[in-house]
């Protein structure tokens, strides 16, 4: 998918870019957090030189890719050095001339500094190649070990976000809510939760701008984030979401971004997590089901099996149909 996008980017000319979206094809949604393998915005005019950002790329690729590339480079290096040794067959003692396997395994022993003593370089040429390969092996082992450790030690927040956000009445007020949970048994200290409403607006000149409006949460900070947390925003007259409907959010390519930052109690490192909710991920006139209960022997239980479940909230008046349940709540 990324390869196809790269080809498409090369074909885009300045004359192909228009100010207004096309009316004859569906517009692709812009996601703040692009899904794996997808690209919602084609970036043209930037040089995508992967060598200039190699360290970052090795940290973000998946483990199967990282391991496969490491093993592939290791085998490729041994093959190349084996071919160099074969240019002088008599340069390696006891190696059979023309036998690639002998020279390949000698290269493996040299690259990893094993040196069993059966295969020995005896000429100036083979010793020169052996010197270069030994240095290559030291650098390769150091880089792969360092990158592997960096990937393992990278701090991550194990935060579980609800699959959907809900809008419904809470304590008599229309509230936007997202449920979060700490998936680790260790606690997150001094956790801060932020909510941002991202949407397109048109200026008086007709230009489209993407605005980032902060949503004031009822509780934005918790000294200890150990179990669950519900981020709640009241949709009153001061809220950027006041009067919003699903249709208006789709038209404005809107998303609500939730970010969590805090200090991991075990590693004493700053960690963060984030999630985005578009109109398709927001359910109206709903509330999260209660997941806290008790056992017969007095233990408190949190049932994470129902973490993402919602239930119907307060119903509209009988016989009245509104496009958006928010409108019902505002008119009461």
C-alpha positions as CSV (number, residue, x, y, z in Angstrom):
1,X,0.0,0.0,0.0
2,X,2.8,2.5,0.9
3,X,4.6,1.6,-2.3
4,X,1.4,2.4,-4.4
5,X,1.1,5.7,-2.6
6,X,4.7,6.5,-3.4
7,X,4.1,5.9,-7.1
8,X,0.9,8.0,-7.0
9,X,2.8,10.9,-5.3
10,X,5.4,10.9,-8.1
11,X,2.6,11.4,-10.7
12,X,0.9,14.4,-9.0
13,X,1.8,17.6,-10.8
14,X,1.1,21.1,-9.4
15,X,-1.7,21.5,-11.9
16,X,-3.4,18.4,-10.5
17,X,-4.0,20.0,-7.1
18,X,-7.2,21.9,-6.7
19,X,-8.5,24.2,-4.0
20,X,-11.9,22.6,-3.7
21,X,-12.7,18.9,-3.2
22,X,-14.0,17.0,-6.2
23,X,-17.8,16.5,-6.4
24,X,-17.9,13.4,-8.5
25,X,-15.8,11.1,-6.3
26,X,-16.1,10.4,-2.5
27,X,-13.7,12.4,-0.4
28,X,-11.2,10.3,1.6
29,X,-11.3,10.9,5.4
30,X,-8.3,12.4,7.0
31,X,-7.2,10.6,10.2
32,X,-4.9,12.2,12.7
33,X,-3.5,8.8,13.5
34,X,-3.1,6.9,10.2
35,X,-4.0,3.3,10.3
36,X,-1.3,0.8,9.5
37,X,-0.8,0.4,5.8
38,X,-3.0,3.4,5.0
39,X,-2.3,6.9,4.1
40,X,-5.1,9.5,4.2
41,X,-3.0,12.4,3.0
42,X,-0.6,12.3,0.0
43,X,2.5,14.3,0.9
44,X,4.2,15.7,-2.1
45,X,7.3,17.9,-2.3
46,X,9.1,16.3,0.6
47,X,12.1,14.1,0.1
48,X,11.5,10.7,1.6
49,X,15.1,9.7,2.2
50,X,14.9,6.7,4.5
51,X,18.6,6.8,5.2
52,X,18.3,10.2,6.8
53,X,15.9,8.8,9.4
54,X,17.1,5.3,9.7
55,X,17.2,5.2,13.5
56,X,13.5,6.2,13.8
57,X,12.4,3.7,11.1
58,X,14.2,0.8,12.8
59,X,12.3,1.7,16.0
60,X,8.9,1.8,14.5
61,X,8.9,-1.2,12.2
62,X,7.4,-4.4,13.5
63,X,9.5,-7.1,15.2
64,X,9.2,-9.6,12.3
65,X,10.5,-7.0,9.9
66,X,13.3,-5.9,12.2
67,X,14.4,-9.6,12.7
68,X,14.1,-10.4,9.0
69,X,16.2,-7.4,7.9
70,X,18.8,-8.2,10.6
71,X,19.1,-11.8,9.5
72,X,19.1,-10.8,5.9
73,X,22.0,-8.3,6.3
74,X,23.9,-10.9,8.4
75,X,23.6,-13.5,5.6
76,X,24.3,-11.0,2.9
77,X,27.5,-9.8,4.6
78,X,28.8,-13.4,5.0
79,X,28.0,-14.2,1.3
80,X,29.9,-11.1,0.1
81,X,32.9,-11.8,2.2
82,X,32.9,-15.5,1.2
83,X,33.0,-14.4,-2.4
84,X,35.9,-12.1,-1.7
85,X,37.8,-15.0,0.0
86,X,37.1,-17.2,-3.0
87,X,39.0,-14.8,-5.3
88,X,42.2,-16.3,-3.7
89,X,41.3,-20.0,-3.0
90,X,44.8,-20.7,-1.4
91,X,44.4,-17.7,1.0
92,X,42.5,-19.8,3.6
93,X,44.2,-22.9,4.8
94,X,42.3,-26.2,4.7
95,X,39.5,-24.6,2.7
96,X,38.7,-26.5,-0.5
97,X,39.2,-24.4,-3.6
98,X,35.9,-23.6,-5.3
99,X,33.8,-24.8,-2.3
100,X,31.6,-21.9,-1.4
101,X,30.4,-23.6,1.8
102,X,33.9,-23.7,3.3
103,X,34.5,-20.0,2.6
104,X,31.0,-19.0,3.8
105,X,31.4,-20.8,7.2
106,X,34.9,-19.2,7.5
107,X,33.3,-15.9,7.0
108,X,30.7,-16.7,9.7
109,X,33.5,-17.6,12.1
110,X,35.3,-14.4,11.3
111,X,32.3,-12.1,11.5
112,X,31.3,-13.4,14.8
113,X,34.9,-13.8,16.1
114,X,34.3,-17.5,16.9
115,X,37.5,-18.8,15.3
116,X,37.5,-22.6,15.8
117,X,41.1,-22.8,14.3
118,X,40.4,-25.2,11.4
119,X,40.2,-22.5,8.8
120,X,43.0,-20.0,8.9
121,X,43.9,-17.1,6.6
122,X,47.5,-17.5,5.4
123,X,48.0,-14.8,2.8
124,X,48.2,-11.0,2.9
125,X,45.0,-10.7,0.8
126,X,42.9,-13.0,3.0
127,X,44.2,-11.5,6.2
128,X,43.3,-8.0,4.9
129,X,39.8,-9.2,4.1
130,X,39.6,-10.8,7.5
131,X,40.6,-7.5,9.2
132,X,37.8,-5.6,7.4
133,X,35.3,-8.3,8.1
134,X,36.2,-8.4,11.8
135,X,35.6,-4.7,12.1
136,X,32.4,-5.0,10.2
137,X,31.3,-7.8,12.6
138,X,32.0,-5.6,15.6
139,X,30.1,-2.7,14.2
140,X,27.2,-4.9,13.1
141,X,26.8,-6.6,16.4
142,X,27.0,-3.3,18.3
143,X,24.3,-1.7,16.1
144,X,21.9,-4.6,16.1
145,X,22.3,-5.1,19.9
146,X,21.8,-1.3,20.5
147,X,18.8,-1.1,18.3
148,X,17.3,-4.2,19.8
149,X,17.8,-2.8,23.3
150,X,16.3,0.5,22.3
151,X,13.2,-1.2,21.0
152,X,12.8,-3.3,24.1
153,X,13.4,-0.4,26.5
154,X,11.3,2.2,24.7
155,X,8.7,3.3,27.3
156,X,5.1,2.6,26.4
157,X,1.8,3.3,28.2
158,X,-0.4,0.3,28.3
159,X,-3.7,2.3,28.2
160,X,-6.9,0.7,27.0
161,X,-9.3,3.1,25.2
162,X,-13.0,2.3,24.7
163,X,-13.8,1.3,21.1
164,X,-16.4,4.1,20.9
165,X,-17.1,7.4,22.6
166,X,-20.6,8.0,23.9
167,X,-22.7,11.1,24.1
168,X,-25.6,11.1,26.5
169,X,-26.9,12.6,29.7
170,X,-24.8,12.4,32.8
171,X,-26.0,14.1,36.0
172,X,-28.6,16.0,33.9
173,X,-26.0,17.3,31.5
174,X,-25.2,16.2,27.9
175,X,-21.7,14.8,28.2
176,X,-19.2,13.4,25.8
177,X,-17.4,10.5,27.4
178,X,-14.5,8.1,26.7
179,X,-13.5,5.3,29.0
180,X,-9.8,4.5,29.7
181,X,-8.1,1.8,31.7
182,X,-4.5,1.1,32.8
183,X,-3.7,-2.4,31.5
184,X,-0.7,-2.7,33.7
185,X,-0.7,-3.7,37.4
186,X,1.7,-0.9,38.1
187,X,0.3,2.6,38.4
188,X,0.7,5.7,36.3
189,X,1.5,8.7,38.4
190,X,0.4,12.3,37.8
191,X,-1.6,11.4,34.7
192,X,-3.0,14.2,32.5
193,X,-5.8,13.6,30.0
194,X,-6.5,16.0,27.2
195,X,-9.3,16.1,24.6
196,X,-9.1,18.1,21.3
197,X,-11.7,18.6,18.7
198,X,-10.1,18.7,15.3
199,X,-12.3,19.9,12.4
200,X,-12.2,21.8,9.2
201,X,-13.5,25.4,9.0
202,X,-13.9,27.8,6.1
203,X,-12.5,31.3,6.4
204,X,-14.2,34.4,4.9
205,X,-11.9,34.1,2.0
206,X,-13.0,30.6,1.3
207,X,-9.9,28.8,2.5
208,X,-10.2,25.6,4.4
209,X,-8.3,25.5,7.7
210,X,-8.0,22.7,10.2
211,X,-8.7,23.9,13.7
212,X,-7.7,22.3,17.0
213,X,-10.2,23.3,19.8
214,X,-9.5,22.1,23.3
215,X,-12.3,20.4,25.1
216,X,-12.5,21.1,28.8
217,X,-12.8,17.9,30.8
218,X,-14.6,17.6,34.1
219,X,-11.5,16.0,35.4
220,X,-8.2,16.3,33.5
221,X,-5.7,15.2,36.1
222,X,-5.5,12.2,38.4
223,X,-2.5,11.7,40.8
224,X,-2.8,7.9,40.4
225,X,-4.1,6.2,37.3
226,X,-4.3,2.6,38.5
227,X,-7.6,1.1,37.2
228,X,-10.1,3.0,35.1
229,X,-10.8,6.6,34.2
230,X,-13.7,8.3,32.3
231,X,-12.8,11.4,30.4
232,X,-16.0,13.6,30.4
233,X,-16.7,16.8,28.5
234,X,-20.0,18.7,29.1
235,X,-21.6,20.0,25.9
236,X,-22.9,23.3,27.1
237,X,-23.0,26.6,25.2
238,X,-19.3,27.2,25.7
239,X,-18.3,23.8,24.2
240,X,-16.9,23.6,20.6
241,X,-19.2,20.6,20.2
242,X,-22.4,22.5,21.1
243,X,-25.1,21.7,18.6
244,X,-22.9,19.3,16.6
245,X,-24.5,16.5,14.7
246,X,-23.1,13.4,13.1
247,X,-23.7,15.0,9.7
248,X,-21.9,18.2,10.6
249,X,-18.9,16.2,12.0
250,X,-18.7,14.1,8.8
251,X,-18.9,17.3,6.6
252,X,-16.1,18.9,8.7
253,X,-13.9,15.8,8.7
254,X,-14.0,16.0,12.5
255,X,-12.2,13.8,15.0
256,X,-11.8,14.0,18.7
257,X,-8.3,13.2,20.0
258,X,-7.8,11.9,23.5
259,X,-4.2,11.9,24.8
260,X,-2.8,10.6,28.1
261,X,0.6,11.4,29.6
262,X,2.0,10.4,32.9
263,X,4.9,8.9,34.8
264,X,5.3,5.1,34.9
265,X,5.7,4.1,38.6
266,X,8.0,1.2,37.8
267,X,10.5,2.7,35.3
268,X,10.1,6.4,36.4
269,X,9.8,7.3,32.7
270,X,7.3,9.5,31.0
271,X,4.8,7.5,28.9
272,X,1.9,8.5,26.7
273,X,-1.0,7.1,24.7
274,X,-3.6,8.5,22.4
275,X,-6.7,7.6,20.5
276,X,-8.9,9.3,17.9
277,X,-12.7,9.1,17.6
278,X,-14.4,10.1,14.3
279,X,-18.2,10.3,13.7
280,X,-18.3,6.6,13.0
281,X,-16.8,5.9,16.5
282,X,-19.3,8.1,18.4
283,X,-22.6,6.6,19.6
284,X,-25.4,9.0,20.5
285,X,-27.8,8.8,23.4
286,X,-25.7,6.0,25.0
287,X,-23.7,5.5,28.2
288,X,-21.1,3.0,29.2
289,X,-22.3,0.0,31.2
290,X,-21.1,-0.4,34.8
291,X,-18.2,-2.8,35.0
292,X,-17.6,-2.6,38.8
293,X,-19.1,-5.3,40.9
294,X,-18.5,-7.4,44.0
295,X,-17.9,-11.1,44.8
296,X,-19.7,-13.1,47.5
297,X,-16.6,-13.0,49.6
298,X,-16.2,-9.2,49.6
299,X,-13.8,-8.6,46.7
300,X,-14.3,-5.7,44.4
301,X,-14.3,-6.8,40.7
302,X,-13.7,-4.8,37.5
303,X,-15.1,-6.8,34.5
304,X,-13.0,-5.7,31.6
305,X,-14.9,-8.2,29.4
306,X,-17.6,-5.5,29.2
307,X,-15.2,-2.5,29.0
308,X,-16.4,-1.5,25.5
309,X,-20.1,-2.2,26.0
310,X,-22.7,0.6,26.0
311,X,-26.4,0.8,26.8
312,X,-29.2,3.1,25.9
313,X,-29.4,6.3,27.8
314,X,-32.3,8.6,28.5
315,X,-34.9,8.3,25.7
316,X,-36.4,11.2,23.7
317,X,-40.0,12.3,24.4
318,X,-42.6,9.9,23.0
319,X,-43.5,10.6,19.4
320,X,-40.7,13.1,18.8
321,X,-37.9,12.3,16.4
322,X,-34.8,14.3,16.1
323,X,-31.8,13.9,13.8
324,X,-29.5,13.9,16.7
325,X,-30.1,12.9,20.4
326,X,-28.1,15.9,21.5
327,X,-30.8,18.2,20.1
328,X,-33.3,16.4,22.4
329,X,-31.2,17.0,25.4
330,X,-30.7,20.7,24.6
331,X,-34.4,21.3,24.2
332,X,-35.4,19.8,27.6
